[in-house]
Amino acid sequence: MMIPVRCFSCGQVVADKWEEFDAKVNKNHEDPEAVLNALGVKRYCCRRMLVSHVDLIDEIINYGRK
């Protein structure tokens, strides 16, 4: 699905960091720890939101109405 707007635990906004994190980690193969540090994500609950997210929207969209 789409990334949640806020962290489930602390309420910090994390969705604005997703595109940059995804581009650097998945496309440029950078270290996730270094990318999160550069983005200023310090809390482990927020880091979990970004690291563990699986983007399924491209697969689910195929099951929409025709």
Backbone bond lengths (Angstrom), bond angles and torsions (degrees), N, CA, C in turn:
res aa  C-N    CA-C-N  psi(-1)  N-CA   C-N-CA  omega(-1)  CA-C   N-CA-C  phi
1 M - - - 1.446 - - 1.522 108.80 -
2 M 1.294 114.96 -169.76 1.466 119.23 179.04 1.526 109.33 -84.10
3 I 1.306 115.99 153.85 1.463 121.14 -179.49 1.528 109.43 -63.77
4 P 1.331 118.31 135.62 1.465 119.99 175.83 1.523 110.66 -62.94
5 V 1.315 116.49 148.28 1.458 121.14 -177.47 1.520 110.60 -68.22
6 R 1.322 117.13 -41.65 1.460 121.82 -177.12 1.517 111.15 -121.81
7 C 1.321 115.31 156.17 1.452 122.04 175.20 1.527 108.58 -65.06
8 F 1.335 116.24 137.32 1.460 120.20 -178.90 1.525 112.12 -66.29
9 S 1.319 118.12 -30.19 1.461 121.54 -174.62 1.527 113.94 -87.47
10 C 1.327 116.94 -51.45 1.463 119.70 -172.15 1.520 114.17 -107.72
11 G 1.332 118.40 -15.82 1.455 120.69 178.18 1.518 115.21 87.61
12 Q 1.317 117.99 3.96 1.467 121.32 178.40 1.531 109.60 -69.34
13 V 1.321 117.18 144.00 1.465 121.57 178.79 1.534 108.95 -71.50
14 V 1.345 116.80 124.96 1.459 121.34 179.80 1.528 112.38 -121.51
15 A 1.320 118.67 -16.53 1.463 121.53 -175.23 1.524 112.71 -65.51
16 D 1.311 117.51 -28.93 1.462 119.95 -178.77 1.526 112.45 -72.02
17 K 1.311 117.43 -14.45 1.456 121.63 -179.49 1.527 112.42 -97.46
18 W 1.335 117.67 -10.15 1.453 121.37 -172.70 1.530 113.82 -63.11
19 E 1.303 118.98 -48.10 1.468 121.15 -175.47 1.523 111.78 -60.88
20 E 1.322 116.13 -44.44 1.467 119.44 179.69 1.526 110.72 -67.69
21 F 1.332 117.11 -41.89 1.462 121.16 178.08 1.527 110.46 -61.24
22 D 1.324 117.28 -47.46 1.458 122.07 -178.76 1.523 111.28 -62.19
23 A 1.315 116.88 -43.30 1.460 120.63 -179.26 1.528 111.81 -63.77
24 K 1.314 116.33 -43.55 1.464 119.40 -177.12 1.525 112.41 -72.97
25 V 1.319 117.51 -39.32 1.461 120.33 -174.82 1.524 111.63 -82.02
26 N 1.308 117.71 -49.82 1.460 120.40 -173.77 1.520 114.03 -83.89
27 K 1.309 117.85 -31.12 1.460 119.45 -177.24 1.527 112.52 -98.45
28 N 1.323 117.11 -37.73 1.466 120.91 -179.53 1.525 112.90 -97.56
29 H 1.331 117.09 -5.31 1.470 123.71 177.60 1.528 112.74 56.91
30 E 1.325 116.19 42.13 1.464 120.85 176.20 1.529 109.30 -85.48
31 D 1.313 115.70 164.20 1.459 122.05 179.81 1.533 109.97 -70.74
32 P 1.337 118.69 124.07 1.469 120.27 -178.75 1.532 113.59 -58.61
33 E 1.324 116.99 -35.92 1.460 120.08 179.61 1.524 111.02 -63.14
34 A 1.311 117.11 -44.49 1.464 121.28 179.64 1.523 111.44 -66.61
35 V 1.324 117.00 -38.04 1.468 120.53 179.29 1.525 110.39 -66.26
36 L 1.330 117.15 -43.97 1.468 120.12 178.88 1.522 111.17 -63.83
37 N 1.319 117.34 -39.21 1.461 120.64 176.79 1.526 110.92 -63.43
38 A 1.335 116.86 -41.11 1.460 120.78 179.87 1.525 111.70 -67.75
39 L 1.322 117.24 -32.88 1.463 121.53 178.45 1.527 112.64 -78.20
40 G 1.322 117.08 -11.39 1.461 120.98 179.01 1.516 114.28 83.81
41 V 1.326 117.29 21.16 1.469 121.48 177.87 1.521 106.88 -87.27
42 K 1.330 116.98 107.33 1.454 121.27 -173.02 1.530 113.43 -103.20
43 R 1.308 117.78 -35.83 1.467 120.66 -176.96 1.520 111.00 -75.94
44 Y 1.331 115.73 138.70 1.457 118.78 -177.50 1.514 112.62 -68.64
45 C 1.332 118.32 -24.88 1.464 119.67 177.78 1.528 110.40 -69.37
46 C 1.316 117.18 -38.37 1.469 121.13 177.85 1.522 110.85 -72.44
47 R 1.316 116.77 -36.60 1.459 121.01 177.09 1.529 110.13 -62.58
48 R 1.328 115.67 -38.43 1.458 121.48 178.14 1.513 111.03 -62.09
49 M 1.337 116.86 -39.52 1.458 121.16 -179.21 1.537 110.88 -60.14
50 L 1.306 117.07 -39.45 1.463 121.16 -177.75 1.525 112.41 -81.51
51 V 1.316 116.90 -42.44 1.460 120.52 -175.91 1.525 111.59 -70.82
52 S 1.319 118.43 -38.18 1.465 120.83 -173.61 1.527 113.57 -91.46
53 H 1.325 118.31 -1.80 1.463 120.63 -177.80 1.529 110.93 -72.03
54 V 1.349 115.59 135.20 1.458 122.25 176.26 1.521 106.90 -116.51
55 D 1.313 116.97 120.73 1.453 121.71 -176.21 1.528 109.83 -84.58
56 L 1.337 117.02 101.49 1.457 122.36 -175.77 1.522 113.70 -104.21
57 I 1.308 119.25 2.93 1.459 121.22 -172.81 1.529 111.75 -61.30
58 D 1.324 118.63 -34.73 1.458 120.65 -179.78 1.524 112.00 -67.38
59 E 1.320 117.72 -30.66 1.453 121.68 179.06 1.528 112.27 -83.02
60 I 1.315 117.45 -33.94 1.461 121.62 -177.92 1.523 111.38 -77.75
61 I 1.310 117.58 -30.07 1.462 121.49 -177.86 1.527 111.90 -59.59
62 N 1.311 117.97 -25.40 1.469 121.56 179.30 1.528 112.56 -67.84
63 Y 1.320 118.43 -19.20 1.457 122.34 -178.25 1.511 113.04 -96.98
64 G 1.302 117.30 12.11 1.469 122.28 179.17 1.517 111.43 -73.60
65 R 1.305 115.42 178.63 1.469 120.90 178.93 1.511 110.49 -65.72
66 K 1.308 114.85 150.52 1.465 119.98 178.36 1.499 111.49 -106.92
